[in-house]
Amino acid sequence: MATPDRSPPLPPEFSFNAEEYLNVVDHGVLFVDPEGLLGYYNPFCRKLFSLDLPSPDPINYFNLLTEWSDQQGLSKLWLVELGNAIRQKQRHYTRVNHDDTILEFKHQPLPSGGFVHCIYNITNKVKQEQDSVHKYKQLRTMIDAMPCFVSLLNTNLQFMIANRYHKEHLGICRTDLEGSYIRDVLPEALKSKHLDLLHRVLQGETLHFDEYTSNRHAEIKSVHGSYVPCFDQHHHVTAIVNITYDTTEQKTHEERLRTLAERDHLTRLFNRRKIMDCLETEISRADRQASALTIAMLDLDHFKNVNDKWGHAAGDLVLKEFALLCQQQIRKLDYLGRIGGEEFLLIMSDTDQTEAMFVLERIISVVQHHCFNWKQTEINITCSAGLAEWHPLQNIQQLYTQADKALYEAKNHGRNQIVIATE
């Protein structure tokens, strides 16, 4: 290929100062006149096309490209597309591979006729794009493997990314989900709540939520989720990440552990530790609200005789049935717990001594007339109770001791009766 001693001058649209700039830029710039002859070209183009021999003859740019393309073993298709764009005076972008280098040709028509070509080495750019695609696929694989709902929302609250878990548990394909608005996906009952949360997240808050929802099989599930904002360098929210876990199994396990920790294994009533916690809570509430509070200690009379005569299995049956009988006579807001052995504690909030007496009289009567059936044998038993009403400034131990002493008196005075604690 041939070249003049120096590049021809720039077209009239450009100044001499522009030539100084174009001679040092890291991309190619060349001009072609309306006849297709090569005009100005900078050092990048001189090196790319091997324009290093002086020649008095003008250079036809299309012949130059054709010869260069043949030398590189490139397809002629890109030249055909370029020629069509030039004839139609349109902008044109194309990429070609050259010695493991990716070049991008940008064609721009000039008002004075002819056109300018800018040639960029975009190898690193393409590599970054490929790396981004690879990382995106890795991200997809990672979030698809996560055993929870994972999604990315833009600031318009549209799904940009959603993992496979949505399909498996909600029956919604991620291809249907991505691009849709979250308001069109949320259940009607949860829509208002979540839109309020999301608008707060758009202001920069990180928020968490716990709720119940249903899966595609109409099964009620407990979930815990988070909305986390993503920020740009100016601390503006650009996206929202949502991660939501199905906590049904975890909550079931926690409830089982809580039951083991708080419930008596035989009667399923509160155990001693839990019922005493309830008593402390109710005393604090009564103190704050200046409300009434009464407790009662209950004990099965001569219970040891049941164990000795019919065995501990029969005793267990009596304890369980006694617990059920008591629960049937009290309110849902009352607390009943097994202190130990055959002793029970009943807590009656918003109840004075007179009202509590009616409750205990019903319990005493029901137990006395109930037949505890054990292997075709009827076991009859009675119970005694000690009643104590809470007074301001009285602590938990003082109140409990009063009820316990009253129970002791009831048992010493013939059993099957109620004794009210005295000051």
C-alpha positions as CSV (number, residue, x, y, z in Angstrom):
1,M,0.0,0.0,0.0
2,A,1.2,3.6,-0.6
3,T,0.9,6.8,1.3
4,P,2.0,10.5,0.9
5,D,4.8,11.9,3.0
6,R,2.3,13.3,5.4
7,S,-1.4,13.0,5.9
8,P,-3.5,15.2,3.6
9,P,-5.1,18.2,5.3
10,L,-8.3,18.0,7.3
11,P,-11.7,18.9,5.6
12,P,-12.7,22.6,6.0
13,E,-15.0,21.8,8.9
14,F,-11.9,21.2,11.1
15,S,-9.2,23.5,12.3
16,F,-5.4,23.1,12.4
17,N,-5.7,22.7,16.2
18,A,-7.9,19.7,15.6
19,E,-5.2,18.0,13.6
20,E,-2.8,18.4,16.5
21,Y,-5.3,16.7,18.7
22,L,-6.2,13.9,16.3
23,N,-2.5,13.0,15.8
24,V,-2.2,12.0,19.5
25,V,-5.5,10.3,20.3
26,D,-5.5,6.5,20.9
27,H,-8.0,5.7,18.2
28,G,-8.1,6.0,14.4
29,V,-9.6,9.0,12.6
30,L,-9.7,9.4,8.8
31,F,-11.6,11.4,6.3
32,V,-12.9,10.3,2.9
33,D,-14.0,12.8,0.2
34,P,-17.2,12.5,-1.9
35,E,-15.2,10.6,-4.6
36,G,-14.1,8.0,-2.0
37,L,-10.5,9.1,-1.9
38,L,-8.7,9.0,1.4
39,G,-8.0,12.4,2.9
40,Y,-6.6,13.1,6.3
41,Y,-5.7,10.1,8.5
42,N,-4.0,10.1,11.9
43,P,-1.0,7.9,13.0
44,F,-3.3,5.2,14.4
45,C,-4.7,4.6,10.8
46,R,-1.3,4.9,9.3
47,K,-0.1,2.0,11.4
48,L,-3.3,-0.1,11.1
49,F,-3.3,0.0,7.3
50,S,0.5,0.0,6.9
51,L,0.4,3.4,5.1
52,D,4.1,3.9,5.4
53,L,5.3,4.3,1.8
54,P,5.0,7.7,0.0
55,S,3.0,7.7,-3.1
56,P,2.0,10.5,-5.4
57,D,-1.3,8.7,-6.4
58,P,-4.5,9.3,-4.5
59,I,-5.7,6.3,-2.4
60,N,-9.2,4.9,-2.9
61,Y,-10.5,4.2,0.6
62,F,-12.8,1.3,-0.5
63,N,-9.9,-0.4,-2.4
64,L,-7.8,0.1,0.7
65,L,-10.4,-1.5,3.0
66,T,-10.9,-4.4,0.5
67,E,-7.2,-5.1,0.3
68,W,-6.8,-4.9,4.1
69,S,-9.8,-7.0,4.7
70,D,-8.5,-9.7,2.3
71,Q,-5.1,-9.7,4.1
72,Q,-6.9,-10.2,7.5
73,G,-9.1,-13.0,6.1
74,L,-12.2,-11.0,7.0
75,S,-15.7,-11.5,5.6
76,K,-16.8,-9.1,2.9
77,L,-20.2,-8.8,4.6
78,W,-19.1,-5.9,6.8
79,L,-17.8,-4.0,3.7
80,V,-21.2,-4.5,2.0
81,E,-23.0,-3.1,5.0
82,L,-20.6,-0.2,5.2
83,G,-21.1,0.6,1.5
84,N,-24.8,0.6,1.9
85,A,-24.7,2.9,4.9
86,I,-22.4,5.3,3.0
87,R,-24.6,5.4,-0.1
88,Q,-27.6,6.1,2.1
89,K,-25.7,8.7,4.1
90,Q,-26.5,6.9,7.4
91,R,-24.5,6.4,10.6
92,H,-23.0,2.9,10.7
93,Y,-21.3,0.9,13.4
94,T,-19.5,-2.4,12.9
95,R,-17.0,-4.6,14.6
96,V,-14.2,-6.7,13.0
97,N,-11.6,-9.0,14.5
98,H,-8.0,-8.2,13.6
99,D,-5.0,-10.1,14.9
100,D,-6.9,-11.0,18.2
101,T,-7.8,-7.3,18.4
102,I,-11.4,-6.2,18.1
103,L,-11.9,-3.0,16.1
104,E,-15.0,-0.9,15.9
105,F,-15.6,1.3,12.9
106,K,-17.9,4.2,13.3
107,H,-19.1,5.9,10.1
108,Q,-20.4,9.5,10.2
109,P,-21.4,11.5,7.0
110,L,-20.1,15.0,6.7
111,P,-22.2,18.1,5.7
112,S,-19.6,19.0,3.0
113,G,-19.8,15.6,1.5
114,G,-17.7,12.5,2.2
115,F,-17.5,11.0,5.6
116,V,-15.3,10.5,8.6
117,H,-14.3,7.1,10.0
118,C,-13.4,6.6,13.7
119,I,-11.7,3.3,14.4
120,Y,-11.5,2.1,18.0
121,N,-9.7,-0.7,19.7
122,I,-12.5,-2.1,21.8
123,T,-10.8,-5.4,22.8
124,N,-10.7,-4.5,26.5
125,K,-14.3,-3.2,26.3
126,V,-15.5,-6.5,24.7
127,K,-13.6,-8.5,27.3
128,Q,-15.2,-6.5,30.0
129,E,-18.6,-7.1,28.4
130,Q,-17.8,-10.8,28.2
131,D,-16.7,-10.8,31.9
132,S,-19.9,-9.0,32.8
133,V,-21.9,-11.7,31.0
134,H,-19.9,-14.4,32.7
135,K,-20.4,-12.8,36.1
136,Y,-24.1,-12.3,35.4
137,K,-24.4,-16.0,34.6
138,Q,-22.5,-16.8,37.8
139,L,-24.9,-14.6,39.8
140,R,-27.9,-16.3,38.2
141,T,-26.5,-19.7,39.1
142,M,-25.8,-18.5,42.7
143,I,-29.2,-17.0,43.4
144,D,-31.0,-19.9,41.7
145,A,-29.3,-22.2,44.1
146,M,-30.5,-20.2,47.1
147,P,-33.3,-21.8,49.1
148,C,-35.3,-18.6,49.3
149,F,-36.9,-15.9,47.2
150,V,-34.3,-13.5,45.7
151,S,-35.2,-10.6,43.5
152,L,-33.8,-7.2,42.4
153,L,-36.2,-4.3,41.8
154,N,-35.5,-1.0,40.0
155,T,-36.6,2.3,41.4
156,N,-39.9,1.9,39.4
157,L,-40.5,-1.2,41.5
158,Q,-40.1,-3.5,38.5
159,F,-38.5,-6.9,38.8
160,M,-35.0,-6.8,37.1
161,I,-33.9,-10.3,38.4
162,A,-35.8,-13.1,40.0
163,N,-34.6,-16.5,41.0
164,R,-36.0,-20.0,40.2
165,Y,-37.5,-20.2,43.7
166,H,-40.4,-18.1,42.5
167,K,-41.4,-20.7,40.0
168,E,-41.0,-23.6,42.4
169,H,-43.1,-22.1,45.2
170,L,-45.3,-19.5,43.6
171,G,-45.7,-21.0,40.2
172,I,-44.5,-17.8,38.5
173,C,-41.8,-18.1,35.8
174,R,-39.0,-15.6,36.3
175,T,-39.3,-14.7,32.6
176,D,-42.9,-13.6,33.4
177,L,-41.8,-11.9,36.6
178,E,-38.9,-10.0,35.2
179,G,-40.1,-6.7,33.8
180,S,-43.4,-6.8,35.7
181,Y,-44.3,-4.4,38.5
182,I,-44.3,-5.8,42.0
183,R,-47.8,-4.3,42.6
184,D,-49.2,-6.6,40.0
185,V,-47.6,-9.7,41.7
186,L,-48.3,-9.0,45.4
187,P,-51.4,-10.6,47.0
188,E,-54.2,-8.0,47.4
189,A,-54.1,-8.4,51.2
190,L,-50.4,-7.6,51.4
191,K,-50.1,-5.0,48.6
192,S,-50.6,-1.8,50.6
193,K,-48.2,-2.9,53.3
194,H,-45.4,-3.8,50.9
195,L,-45.8,-0.7,48.8
196,D,-45.5,1.4,51.9
197,L,-42.4,-0.5,52.9
198,L,-40.8,-0.2,49.5
199,H,-41.4,3.6,49.3
200,R,-39.5,3.8,52.6
201,V,-36.7,1.7,51.2
202,L,-36.5,4.1,48.2
203,Q,-35.7,6.8,50.8
204,G,-32.7,4.7,52.0
205,E,-34.1,2.5,54.8
206,T,-33.4,-1.2,55.2
207,L,-36.6,-2.9,56.3
208,H,-37.6,-6.4,57.5
209,F,-41.0,-8.1,57.6
210,D,-42.6,-11.2,59.0
211,E,-46.0,-12.4,57.7
212,Y,-48.1,-15.4,56.5
213,T,-48.8,-16.0,52.9
214,S,-49.8,-19.0,50.7
215,N,-47.8,-20.9,48.1
216,R,-49.0,-22.3,44.8
217,H,-50.5,-25.3,46.6
218,A,-52.6,-23.0,48.8
219,E,-50.6,-23.9,51.8
220,I,-50.2,-21.2,54.4
221,K,-46.5,-20.4,55.0
222,S,-44.7,-18.2,57.4
223,V,-42.0,-16.0,55.8
224,H,-39.3,-13.6,56.9
225,G,-38.1,-11.1,54.4
226,S,-35.8,-8.0,53.9
227,Y,-35.8,-5.1,51.6
228,V,-32.3,-3.7,51.2
229,P,-31.5,-0.5,49.1
230,C,-28.5,-0.4,46.7
231,F,-26.7,3.0,46.5
232,D,-24.6,4.7,43.8
233,Q,-21.5,6.8,44.6
234,H,-23.7,9.8,45.4
235,H,-25.7,7.7,47.9
236,H,-28.8,7.7,45.7
237,V,-30.9,4.5,45.8
238,T,-30.6,2.7,42.4
239,A,-32.2,-0.6,43.2
240,I,-33.8,-2.7,45.9
241,V,-32.7,-6.3,46.8
242,N,-35.4,-8.5,48.3
243,I,-34.6,-11.8,50.1
244,T,-37.5,-13.7,51.6
245,Y,-37.2,-17.0,53.5
246,D,-39.8,-19.6,54.2
247,T,-39.7,-19.8,58.0
248,T,-42.6,-22.3,58.5
249,E,-40.4,-25.2,59.5
250,Q,-38.2,-23.0,61.7
251,K,-41.2,-21.5,63.5
252,T,-42.7,-25.0,64.0
253,H,-39.4,-26.1,65.5
254,E,-39.2,-23.0,67.7
255,E,-42.8,-23.6,68.8
256,R,-41.9,-27.2,69.7
257,L,-38.9,-26.0,71.7
258,R,-41.0,-23.3,73.4
259,T,-43.6,-25.9,74.3
260,L,-40.9,-28.1,75.8
261,A,-39.5,-25.1,77.7
262,E,-42.8,-23.7,78.9
263,R,-45.3,-26.6,79.2
264,D,-45.7,-29.4,81.7
265,H,-45.1,-32.6,79.7
266,L,-48.0,-34.4,81.3
267,T,-50.9,-31.9,81.6
268,R,-49.7,-29.5,78.8
269,L,-50.3,-26.7,81.2
270,F,-47.7,-24.1,81.9
271,N,-44.8,-25.4,84.0
272,R,-43.6,-23.8,87.2
273,R,-41.1,-21.5,85.6
274,K,-43.6,-20.2,83.0
275,I,-46.6,-19.8,85.4
276,M,-44.4,-17.8,87.8
277,D,-43.3,-15.6,84.8
278,C,-46.9,-15.0,84.0
279,L,-47.6,-14.1,87.7
280,E,-44.8,-11.5,87.7
281,T,-46.2,-10.0,84.4
282,E,-49.7,-9.8,85.7
283,I,-48.6,-8.2,89.0
284,S,-46.8,-5.5,87.0
285,R,-49.9,-5.0,84.8
286,A,-52.2,-4.7,87.8
287,D,-49.8,-2.2,89.4
288,R,-49.7,0.0,86.2
289,Q,-53.5,-0.2,85.6
290,A,-54.6,-0.3,89.2
291,S,-56.7,-3.3,88.4
292,A,-57.7,-6.4,90.5
293,L,-55.7,-9.6,90.5
294,T,-56.4,-12.8,92.4
295,I,-54.5,-16.1,92.5
296,A,-55.4,-19.5,93.8
297,M,-53.3,-22.5,94.8
298,L,-55.1,-25.8,94.1
299,D,-54.1,-29.3,95.4
300,L,-55.7,-32.7,94.8
301,D,-56.7,-34.2,98.2
302,H,-55.1,-37.6,99.1
303,F,-53.6,-37.9,95.7
304,K,-50.8,-40.2,97.1
305,N,-53.5,-42.8,97.8
306,V,-54.4,-42.9,94.0
307,N,-50.8,-43.6,93.1
308,D,-50.4,-46.2,95.9
309,K,-53.7,-48.0,95.1
310,W,-53.9,-47.9,91.3
311,G,-50.4,-46.9,90.3
312,H,-48.7,-43.9,88.7
313,A,-50.4,-44.4,85.4
314,A,-53.8,-43.9,87.1
315,G,-52.4,-40.9,88.9
316,D,-51.3,-39.4,85.6
317,L,-54.8,-39.8,84.2
318,V,-56.3,-38.0,87.2
319,L,-53.8,-35.1,86.8
320,K,-54.6,-34.7,83.1
321,E,-58.3,-34.9,83.6
322,F,-58.2,-32.5,86.5
323,A,-56.3,-30.0,84.3
324,L,-59.0,-30.2,81.6
325,L,-61.8,-29.8,84.2
326,C,-60.1,-26.6,85.5
327,Q,-59.6,-25.2,82.0
328,Q,-63.3,-25.7,81.3
329,Q,-64.2,-23.5,84.3
330,I,-61.9,-20.5,83.7
331,R,-61.6,-17.8,81.1
332,K,-59.2,-17.8,78.2
333,L,-57.3,-14.8,79.6
334,D,-56.7,-16.7,82.9
335,Y,-53.5,-18.6,83.5
336,L,-53.3,-22.1,84.9
337,G,-50.0,-23.9,85.6
338,R,-48.7,-27.0,87.3
339,I,-46.4,-26.1,90.1
340,G,-45.3,-29.7,90.8
341,G,-46.8,-33.0,91.8
342,E,-50.5,-32.4,92.4
343,E,-50.2,-28.6,93.0
344,F,-51.5,-26.1,90.6
345,L,-51.5,-22.3,90.4
346,L,-54.4,-20.3,88.9
347,I,-54.0,-16.6,88.0
348,M,-57.1,-14.5,87.5
349,S,-56.5,-11.0,86.2
350,D,-59.1,-8.2,86.5
351,T,-60.8,-10.4,89.1
352,D,-61.4,-9.6,92.8
353,Q,-61.7,-12.0,95.7
354,T,-65.5,-12.3,95.4
355,E,-65.4,-13.1,91.7
356,A,-62.6,-15.6,92.2
357,M,-64.6,-17.4,94.8
358,F,-67.3,-18.2,92.3
359,V,-64.7,-19.7,89.9
360,L,-63.1,-21.8,92.6
361,E,-66.5,-23.1,93.9
362,R,-67.3,-24.3,90.4
363,I,-64.0,-26.1,90.2
364,I,-64.4,-27.7,93.6
365,S,-67.9,-28.9,92.7
366,V,-67.0,-30.2,89.3
367,V,-64.0,-32.2,90.6
368,Q,-66.0,-33.6,93.5
369,H,-68.7,-34.9,91.2
370,H,-66.5,-36.1,88.4
371,C,-65.7,-39.8,88.0
372,F,-62.1,-40.5,86.9
373,N,-62.4,-43.8,85.0
374,W,-59.3,-46.1,85.2
375,K,-59.6,-49.5,83.7
376,Q,-63.3,-49.8,84.4
377,T,-62.7,-48.5,87.9
378,E,-64.2,-45.2,89.1
379,I,-61.8,-43.0,91.1
380,N,-63.3,-40.2,93.1
381,I,-61.2,-37.4,94.4
382,T,-61.6,-33.8,95.7
383,C,-59.4,-30.7,95.8
384,S,-58.6,-27.9,98.1
385,A,-57.8,-24.3,97.3
386,G,-56.1,-21.3,98.9
387,L,-57.1,-17.9,97.6
388,A,-55.2,-14.6,97.8
389,E,-55.9,-11.2,96.3
390,W,-53.0,-8.9,95.3
391,H,-52.6,-5.6,97.1
392,P,-50.5,-2.6,95.9
393,L,-46.8,-2.8,96.9
394,Q,-47.1,-6.6,97.4
395,N,-44.4,-8.5,95.5
396,I,-44.7,-11.9,93.8
397,Q,-43.2,-13.9,96.7
398,Q,-45.5,-12.3,99.3
399,L,-48.6,-13.0,97.2
400,Y,-47.6,-16.5,96.4
401,T,-46.8,-17.3,100.0
402,Q,-50.3,-16.0,101.1
403,A,-52.0,-18.3,98.7
404,D,-49.8,-21.2,99.7
405,K,-50.6,-20.7,103.4
406,A,-54.3,-20.5,102.7
407,L,-54.1,-23.8,100.8
408,Y,-52.3,-25.3,103.8
409,E,-55.1,-24.2,106.1
410,A,-57.7,-25.6,103.7
411,K,-56.0,-29.0,103.8
412,N,-55.7,-28.9,107.6
413,H,-59.3,-28.0,108.1
414,G,-60.8,-31.0,106.3
415,R,-59.9,-30.5,102.6
416,N,-62.4,-30.1,99.7
417,Q,-62.8,-26.5,100.5
418,I,-61.5,-22.9,99.8
419,V,-59.7,-20.8,102.3
420,I,-59.1,-17.0,101.7
421,A,-55.8,-15.6,102.8
422,T,-55.8,-13.0,105.5
423,E,-53.6,-10.0,105.7
